């Protein structure tokens, strides 16, 4: 991964968009959809403490000059069709408000990102955002039902997994949230789960193995296992190379070994 993916909140804040016509207008619309205030003068944007600048002049030299000025003033810069001049790139966006999926290629192929988004558009239900909104609205009830963070995460993981009662790829999952909170919910049990890998290719993981990795609180792993496979675990999961001496970590622990 060569870029750090972030969601930058710009609502109510100035964002510089320089340029005109077909190059600049999509960037203006992007900023406006996010609630930002489009500023078309660089000096005004700098004075207003803008943090981001989109530069879309037709003249390449003018793009370079304004990019240098904006960067010197502390702004992060995106120059249209010039990834070599960009501090950040804009992904192809799939919106199911408040769910937002961003698909990027680090500036190498906007067309590929767009086609991936179009494929995913057909997979994600129109009411996916409603599921996120209901889970947020009932967060206090969910916390009260499962006060321990590890238990709560495992219950949610199982409910949101493929075929679960809140499967996000199923229709009308949002209408089942209240019933799920009040009913008998199953959870992945804490303790040690062993995964014997048949290969070091992440794509060879079974659905169960991928689910365990994505839910584990700690990973005990063979040092020969590549980082690409370990990256399928939660980013905040504890990682411990074998051999391990000392107490077993709490929660769901996955022992990852080569068969």
Secondary structure, 3 states (H helix, E strand, C coil): CCCCCCCCCCCCCEEEEEECHHHHHHHHHHHHHCCCEEECCHHHHHHCCCCEEEEECCCHHHHHHHHHHHHHCCCEEEECCCHHHCCCCCCEEEEECCEEEEECCCCCCHHHHHHHHHHHHHHCCCCHHHHHHHHHHCHHHHHHHCCCHHHHHHHHHHHHCCCCCCCCCCCCHHHHHHHHHHCCCCCCCCEEEEEEECCCCHHHCCHHHHHHHHHCCEEEECCCCCHHHHCCCCCCCEEEECCCCCCCCCCEEEEEEEC
